[in-house]
Each structure stands twice: as C-alpha cells, then as structure tokens.
Amino acid sequence: MPDNKSVVVGLDLGSSHFRCLVAALESNNSLRYLGAASVPARGWQRGRVTDPQAVVESMHQVIREVEASSGITIENVVLGIGGPTVCGINSRGSRELWPPREIAQEDVNRAVERACGLHFREDQMILQVFPQYFTVNQDAEYRDPRGIPGSMLEANVHVIVTSKSEHETIVGLCNQAHLFVEDTVFEPIAAALAAVLPSDRQEGVVLIDIGIHSTEMVVYWREVLVHSASIPVGAEHFTRDVSRGLQVGAPDAELLKMEYGCALVDLTGGNSRIELPPVSGKQSREVGRRRLNFMLEARGRDLFRLVWEEIERVQMGSNLGGGILLAGGGSLLPGLCDLAEQVLHCTAKLAVPIGVRDLPDTMNEASWSTVCGLAMYAARLRIQERQRRDKAGLLVRLFD
C-alpha cells in the first residue's frame, strides 16, 4: 500500500459528472492507477454553483466511492477549474540589469512578476501563469535565460484569469467536504497534460474540451502555451437545438442525440428514420434521421467556426502539425472529429489519456482526460517538492 506522500488525486467537477482519480507516484516518477469514481453532478447550473449543499454532497459521494475502490483515504486534491469566466491573456514585462551581468533566477522572477502586473476587473484573479519565452537585450529569444549575460530581460507570458468569487466558492466547498486543495488548474491544461505528446506541442496543437455549458480550449506551439479561451457553446446547445427542432422535451432530445445523433449528415443513411416520443398526449411520430443530424452538424459547424476565430487570433491556422484533440463528454458525439477536420483544416482525434499505468479500458476515453491530467499535475507538484527537499541538503532535512 503506497504511503500518503506518494498518493496523488485529481478532482474534476464537471457540469454533468464529478470525477475523481487516485494514483500512486512510484520511485521512477511514473503513475500507477489505484482507483476512480464518477457520480452525477448536483448543485450546478450553467457551470455555476446554485445549491452549495448539493455540491458538497456530490463531492462526499465521489470521494466515498473512490476511497472504496482504491483503499486510500483522500485528504488532498488538485482541482479542475473551467467555465465562461476563464480567459487567457498574453503579456510581457521587463527588468533592467545594471550593471550588466549574467541573468539569475531572481531576475527571471521579477520579469515574470511585472508581466503579470495587469489591470484586472475587481472580481478577477490569476489562476495560472505560463512563461513563453524571454528576450535578452531585445535580441535573441530564450526558453531559459539564466546564465546569459545582458542588460535588459523581457518576459513573455500567458496568464489565465478567472472569477475570484467563484474560485473561492468552489475551493470553499471542497474544504467543507474535508478536502484540502493543493492547487487549481484550468481544465483543458490538465486534459492536454494527459493526452498531448511533446512532439505535438512542438508542431502546434489545439486541445478542445467540450463541456455541457461551455467549451474551453488551449493552443500550443513549440511546446509553449500561446492561447487559451472559453467559448459559451457546449453539449447542451446541441441538445437544445434538437429539442426545439423536433419539438420534444430536453431529456428526450438528449436521448435521441446520444442514440441516433451524428455530427455529419453525409454519414447518415438517406432512408434511416427514427421514432419520436409522444408529446402532450399526441401520438409518437417518425422523422428522417438526417433531419436530426442536420441540426447537430449546424451547431457543430458553429462551434468550430468560433474555435477557428480563436486560433486565428494568434495566427496559428497554418501551424497545427499536431492537429486537433477533442476532450470532454461533449466530444463523444459520432462524426465530431470528421466535422472538426472539415472546418479547422487539419487532422482531429479524441484526447485519450496516456501516462497512467494500469488505467482500466473503460476509462480510455476523452471524458476521463481531464481528471487523469489533474492527477498528473498533482504528481508534478510532488516531484518538485522532492527536488526542493533534496536541494535543501542533509542539514535542513535533519531538522524537518
């Protein structure tokens, strides 16, 4: 049985399901699956907390189930954050070095701090900061400028911001559920950590996390995060279109979408028909399946056009050698990858999690990528903590 210092836990509070995964960080820094659970989400509406007690009860339920499956008592988690309040900003900050000297870690920290000194709205806070590159003497670009002689250092960073009040609310609810939040991570960052290979980050890749109420995305190029965004279109909008177009209730529309839906009309047989459930006492009806999928394709094209606008915002349309990866429960609609390839002009596939050993086959799908990535992020925190302790030296460790 692994000790508490080697156990890492990711918690994904999705709009439809709460998912939790616990893994063991082994001596070679690899991750081994120990247990996981998924329960229906309660207390959410459009990505925001509406019933705090229901949210806490759902957290208790998913934690109880994952503790039962893993045999581990859960105390600390890394938590995923998403929703329409999250946005990304590219920024830069500089530090003058006088007299000129070799750049030290303190200089890098100061330049990054100044790059983060943006003017935010009252309710905004910094969620994460990702250095992109550094310029020395307004000339060459470096990923790590330490040790380079110079008189001026400029840091270029990508800053992810979110609602301070909503962040505090979610972390507070975790605390009520007796969970200590080690860190909070933008959900598509976590999904990319679990599903995107370093070679794809180098060539340029977009990860699109399609949730119930919104779609979050991140763009990488040359292993650097160059853009992130939240788009207010999600799987619920596909269901709503079906509900209105076929004049059925939302639960029936969701069932029709999941059972018969496809995001490309061309993949649908011309003679295929589906039976609609009776509404308001009327008898059931039959419609062509192509009619259903025409609505789904229209909404999918609308979503991917908005994604394309975000990609073009950072002029990455021609630099996506790594292609598109689709994550989240909304990505499981058949034909969606094919539609993404048509609209975004590059290869597309599902973001299947990799990097967690012994992961059950039932979890090798895009809806589990985020929580796997959160556990992997927690593992990185533990590895960094070990490295800091090793650097501290024997004398310091004797008095821990």
Secondary structure, 3 states (H helix, E strand, C coil): CCCHHHEEEEEEECCCEEEEEEEEECCCCCEEEEEEEEEECCCEECCEECCHHHHHHHHHHHHHHHHHHHCCCCCEEEEEECCCCCEEEEEEEEEEEEEEEECCHHHHHHHHHHHCCCCCCCCEEEEEEEEEEEEECCCCEECCCCCCEEEEEEEEEEEEEEEHHHHHHHHHHHHHCCCEEEEEEEHHHHHHHHHCCHHHHHHCEEEEEECCCCEEEEEEECCEEEEEEEECCCHHHHHHHHHHHHCCCHHHHHHHHHHHCCCCHHHCCCCCEEEECCCCCCCCEEEEHHHHHHHHHHHHHHHHHHHHHHHHHCCCCCCCCCEEEEECHHHHCCCHHHHHHHHHCCCEEECCCCCEECCCHHHCCHHHHHHHHHHHHHHHHHHHHHHHHHHHHHHHHHCC
